[in-house]
Amino acid sequence: MDGAQYGWRMQKIDHSHGPPADYRNLRNPLPHPPKGMEWHHNPETKEWTIEPVVQSEDSKEAGLVSEIYIEHTVLPTDTLQGLCLKYKITPTKLRQINGFSGSNLHLAPAVLKIPK
């Protein structure tokens, strides 16, 4: 029997939430990052992120200032609000730098980068 004979067996594409995903450009190279940033590949998660360019000692001596990060290993007792108070940083800035959303630190990287 054909599935079209019974309405409950028909599979229809629901376009009410927007067009279906388009994966044609998946194999294209990554676009150029903004000035002062570079692409970084995480081999564990296989994700690409944009991070600030780490400057060499020669460029620091030339007077160029780079933002220095503190690394914080997330403990089971840590909270997003507690880390923001401890390091005097806004939750939005902390999420942007580390590439996660929400207030659940279990979804954040195990080691957080915190700007000085």
N, C-alpha and C positions, 0 to 999 in steps of 0.2 A: 504494500500500500504506500502511496505517496504521502508525504508529510503535509502537502498543501490541502489535502482533503479534510484534515482536522485542524481547526484554528489554533488549538492549544499546542500543536506540534510544530507550528511555523516559527522560525526564528527571524525576527525582524531587527534591523539595526536601529538603535535609538539615537536619533540626531538631536534630541532636545537638550542635551548637555554640551552641544558644540560638535564640530566635525570630528571624525575618527582620527586617531594619531597618524602622523605622516613621518615615516622613517626613511624616506628617500635620501635625505642629507646626512644620514648617520655615518657614512664612511668619509665624508668631507673632512678636511683638516680643521682644527680648532681655529677660531678667529683670533686676530691679534689682540693681546691683552692691553689694558690701559697703560699709559705711561707710568713707569716705575713699578710695574707689576710683571709677573711671569707665571706661566703655567707650571703646576707641580703635580706629578702623578704619584698616587699612593698605591703601591703594589698590593697591599693587603686587601683594600676595599675596591681596587681597580677604578677609583674615581679620580677625576681631574679637578683641581681647585686653582684659583688665582691667588697668589701670595705676593707680598712685597719683595722686591729684589734685594738680596743680601749684598751689601757693598763690601768691597775688599778694604784692607787696611790702607792701601794707597789712596783710595777715594775719600776715606775718612780724614786722612791727613790733609787732603786738598780742601777741606772745609765743608764737605758734604755731610749732612747729618742723616743718619738712618734711625728708624724706630727700633728700639731694642725690646725684645720680649722676655718675659719670665715664664718658665714652664711650671705648671701646677698639675701634679698627678691627682686625679679625682678620687676621693675616698668615699666609701659608702655613707659616711656621715655628712658629706658636703651638700650644701644647697646652693642654688643659683643666687639667691638673695644674700646668703652669707659670704660667698666669694666676691660679689659686687661690693659689699660693705668692706671686706678685708682689703681688697685691692683698689678701692675707690674708682670703680668703673661702672658704666651703665650696663644694664642687662642687654640692651640692643647692641652696643658696641662689642660686648663679649660674644654674643651670638654671631655677629657679622664676621669677626676675626676668625672664629673657630668653625664656622659653617654649619651651624645647627639651629633648630628652631624650637620654640616651646620652653618650658621651665624645667623639664625633666633631664637631669644630668646623665641619666642612663643612656640617653640617645646622643649625648655629646661625645667627642673624642676622649679617650682615656687620659691623655695629657693635653691640658688646655694651654693655649698661648695667651698671655696677658701682657699688654703693652705697659712699659714703665711710665 
